[in-house]
Amino acid sequence: FDGRKPVGTVGYRIDGRKLRLRGLAVRRDSRRRGISRALIDALLEIARERKCRSLRLFTIRETGNEVVFRKLGFMTVTSRVPGDFEGPTGGPVTELEMERKVSGEQRDREFPASGRFVVGWD
């Protein structure tokens, strides 16, 4: 939180042995301060506890998010150009599925199978 305002949020869902990231957002004036990394680190902890093998997400290449997620350890596993969707300029977009493997030891905490949480920075 920045004062009383959240600066970042993330949602997730457990799908078998995968934790699916269902949205990550960081307030524009709080970007480039490690908040996305902190949110992904929190998801990794949840994934370890739930014995997931990977974190997965979908994004659109043209948003520029592919670069951000690569810096956070994700790799593209599939890409496709959906025929039923156009970008804001009317051109095609490329949908990416990205994955980050989960490694390391788990901790003794319990997390729900789906959820949303926010993080704050002072």
C-alpha positions as MATLAB code, in Angstrom:
seq = 'FDGRKPVGTVGYRIDGRKLRLRGLAVRRDSRRRGISRALIDALLEIARERKCRSLRLFTIRETGNEVVFRKLGFMTVTSRVPGDFEGPTGGPVTELEMERKVSGEQRDREFPASGRFVVGWD';
ca = [
       0.000    0.000    0.000;
       1.059    3.538   -0.625;
      -0.527    5.176    2.359;
      -3.934    3.493    2.208;
      -4.031    2.847   -1.551;
      -3.071   -0.564   -2.969;
      -0.248   -0.402   -5.490;
      -0.566   -3.911   -6.943;
      -2.921   -6.849   -7.146;
      -2.869  -10.385   -8.527;
      -5.440  -13.137   -8.937;
      -4.843  -16.857   -9.322;
      -6.514  -20.253   -9.669;
      -5.102  -23.724   -9.055;
      -5.708  -26.021  -12.024;
      -4.326  -29.479  -11.269;
      -0.559  -29.086  -10.930;
      -0.595  -25.562  -12.402;
      -1.183  -22.234  -10.715;
      -2.854  -19.998  -13.303;
      -2.248  -16.289  -12.962;
      -5.582  -14.605  -13.671;
      -4.505  -11.000  -13.746;
      -1.686   -8.873  -12.419;
      -1.858   -5.105  -12.168;
       0.435   -2.457  -10.714;
      -0.612    1.151  -10.344;
       1.062    3.211  -13.062;
       2.864    5.543  -10.643;
       4.229    2.541   -8.707;
       5.799    0.614  -11.576;
       9.511   -0.279  -11.805;
       9.760   -0.700   -8.013;
       9.714   -4.515   -7.803;
       6.007   -4.884   -7.094;
       5.342   -7.333   -9.956;
       8.278   -9.445   -8.786;
       6.914   -9.429   -5.204;
       3.504  -10.563   -6.462;
       5.039  -13.361   -8.560;
       7.202  -14.413   -5.588;
       4.046  -14.653   -3.469;
       2.408  -16.816   -6.157;
       5.482  -19.056   -6.223;
       5.131  -19.587   -2.483;
       1.464  -20.514   -2.924;
       2.347  -22.828   -5.821;
       4.987  -24.618   -3.744;
       2.570  -25.099   -0.860;
      -0.082  -26.489   -3.208;
       2.527  -28.733   -4.915;
       2.112  -27.073   -8.301;
       4.758  -27.678  -10.958;
       4.367  -24.384  -12.787;
       2.836  -20.937  -12.954;
       0.970  -20.281  -16.217;
      -0.561  -17.171  -17.733;
      -1.993  -15.810  -20.954;
      -1.036  -12.412  -22.329;
      -1.141  -10.502  -25.602;
       2.254   -9.893  -27.220;
       1.285   -6.455  -28.518;
       0.753   -5.116  -24.968;
       4.468   -5.386  -24.239;
       3.806   -7.668  -21.260;
       5.785  -10.535  -22.780;
       9.025   -8.670  -21.990;
       7.924   -8.029  -18.406;
       7.032  -11.678  -17.801;
      10.281  -12.890  -19.381;
      12.190  -10.731  -16.888;
      10.158  -12.456  -14.162;
      11.306  -15.897  -15.334;
       8.482  -16.926  -17.689;
       8.967  -18.574  -21.084;
       6.494  -18.684  -23.972;
       5.084  -22.181  -24.438;
       2.422  -21.485  -27.089;
       1.434  -18.609  -29.324;
      -1.501  -18.144  -31.659;
      -3.258  -15.442  -33.633;
      -6.961  -15.726  -32.790;
      -9.088  -15.059  -35.858;
     -11.961  -13.628  -33.839;
     -10.095  -10.832  -32.071;
      -8.576   -7.549  -33.231;
      -6.299   -5.184  -31.380;
      -7.172   -1.532  -30.747;
      -5.695   -0.539  -34.132;
      -7.827   -3.119  -35.954;
      -4.929   -5.466  -36.661;
      -4.390   -9.009  -35.438;
      -2.910   -9.773  -32.036;
      -0.842  -12.702  -30.804;
      -2.023  -14.562  -27.729;
       0.796  -16.110  -25.701;
       0.707  -18.768  -23.030;
       3.713  -18.377  -20.751;
       5.064  -20.626  -18.018;
       7.487  -20.485  -15.124;
       8.541  -23.718  -13.456;
       8.200  -23.947   -9.691;
      11.231  -25.088   -7.735;
      12.388  -24.946   -4.157;
      11.080  -26.067   -0.838;
       7.582  -25.441    0.396;
       6.701  -23.803    3.685;
       4.122  -24.843    6.249;
       1.274  -22.529    5.265;
      -2.094  -23.202    3.698;
      -3.486  -21.194    0.808;
      -6.882  -21.406   -0.893;
      -7.226  -22.924   -4.373;
      -8.082  -19.525   -5.821;
      -7.897  -15.971   -4.661;
      -6.820  -12.402   -5.121;
      -4.540  -10.314   -3.013;
      -2.972   -6.904   -3.006;
       0.446   -5.692   -1.940;
       1.568   -2.411   -0.619;
       4.818   -0.549   -0.519;
       5.750    2.181    1.917;
];
